């Protein structure tokens, strides 16, 4: 988890296992309750289901 003050947001990276274990709505409420500015945004980055190498390779090739 990372907290950015300008612009104000909290960045949360979650593995597939963490995504199953935690309710994002409850986690968001808890993070905002403890945040310096309760109006900041909470951004979740979730792991995908595919192969990371193949997906990254395809993305790079598509952007050439």
Steps between C-alpha positions, in 0.01 A plus 500: 500500500621848414360837603539799267431849630482686166265403344347340806454128458585166658631231268437136601645205307323170564588145403226259391506343848467838673214594269312188614581558868413870535184693421613810310205708618585435866871550435429833327291618796775401745772671295299822467419497872874501577600738218613859555243613242182288487425642153801334340452222246580133558629321191521120487732318260392139467698205368375357174415143415736461204872438468691819588781442248265422210270791580788748535661373179172535310446850639848612398460353150161668458654838590793482259 
